[in-house]
Amino acid sequence: MDVSTTSSSYELWMPPANQVSVGQDAFIRNTGAQTLTVKTYGGNSTIITVASGVAKYIYLTNNSTTYGTWANVQFGAGTSAADAATLAGAGLLAVGSTLNQSHPVSSIIANQTFVDGDRAKTYIWTGGTASATLPLATSIGNNWFFLVKNSGSGTLTINGNSGELIDGASTKDFNPNESAFIVCTGTTFVTVGFGVSTDFAFSALTKTVTTGTYTLTANEASNTIQIYNGTLSGNVTIIVPPIVNLYVISNQCSAGIFTLTVSTGIGGGATATVPASGQATLICDGTNLLNANTAIAGGTAISLVNGTAASPSLNFASETNTGIYRPGSSRFGISVGGSLIADFTTSGLAITGTGNFTGGISGGTF
């Protein structure tokens, strides 16, 4: 039956239970604006309340008394919390009677391989340089995804599995503070929303140093401008993360005979020495620190990589194997066409090949 209520005070009473059979039933739908109350015979006790827009089915289970015992089933606008919990899965969480997005946070373990069960998770890396491997795209299929955030101090490299690609390449580097969704197409992987903070304002680090090696933390290394002060009692080396970056270094130390050098700490990598009261703009390529200054400012010296005879440190655009380089300790070499022609050492000058020298004598009468 359809019941339209105009007042919440109205009630619907069922007939005497002992005058009908067990199984007697009624289907009641509230089409009105007010909640309807259904009671046993004579209004003795409430069987159900029916909210606006809801339908309920009641049936008699015991008719031994006038009022009887009634049971009910609800239809209509109701929502089952149990259904939400049943539907919850990867990326979905039941909160009460509703389904909500869920991206549980986990830590990346170096050299781990992600699996199908990592769907919709958020992975955060907090260590140094490391790598991890994606699952096979052909195994997990289209629409699999997860999130990656590098909160560490070094580059996190995400590798494709068995030759599969990510963003068209075999690997994808996440530098500190970079993050993205990684989505599977069924045959390959793509990143969505890849990038760093949109706040491009420079920040500055002021750090006191005296002697020895100082390895910058991730927060310290994130400062583009770095100012070092203090009275040096020995040579100082600043270790920055081995990632592509740019630094503006100011050496405000009372240095005396000691030096301040910036390095990635990787053996064989070029370092940059910034003299006292000097500044330098340094480019890190992940291994080497290269001085980007095109003009000497504030007394800053230009530091070159050692170079070779075939690839001198300072060469010519039209002839890159001709120029100057450092053949070894306390040596200054001139290369022509890829060959060491002049080698200056603390002992003197060594010339390779034939030399023509033109000279004259100017003097008085003998």
Sequence and secondary structure as in RCSB ss.txt:
>XXXX:A:sequence
MDVSTTSSSYELWMPPANQVSVGQDAFIRNTGAQTLTVKTYGGNSTIITVASGVAKYIYLTNNSTTYGTWANVQF
GAGTSAADAATLAGAGLLAVGSTLNQSHPVSSIIANQTFVDGDRAKTYIWTGGTASATLPLATSIGNNWFFLVKN
SGSGTLTINGNSGELIDGASTKDFNPNESAFIVCTGTTFVTVGFGVSTDFAFSALTKTVTTGTYTLTANEASNTI
QIYNGTLSGNVTIIVPPIVNLYVISNQCSAGIFTLTVSTGIGGGATATVPASGQATLICDGTNLLNANTAIAGGT
AISLVNGTAASPSLNFASETNTGIYRPGSSRFGISVGGSLIADFTTSGLAITGTGNFTGGISGGTF
>XXXX:A:secstr
 EE  S TT EEE   GGGS TT EEEEEE SSS EEEESGGG SEEEEE TT EEEEEEEE SSSS EEEEEEE
SS   HHHHHHH  TTEEEETTEEEE   EEE  TT B  GGGTT EEEE SSSEEEE   HHHH TT EEEEEE
 SSS EEEE STT  BTTBSEEEE TT EEEEEE SSSEEEEEEE  S     EEEEE  SEEEE  HHHHT SE
EEEESB SS EEEE  SSEEEEEEEE SB TT  EEEE   TT   EE  TTEEEEEEEESS EEE  SS  TT 
        SSS SEEETTEEEEEEE  STT EEEEETTEEEEEEETTEEEE S             
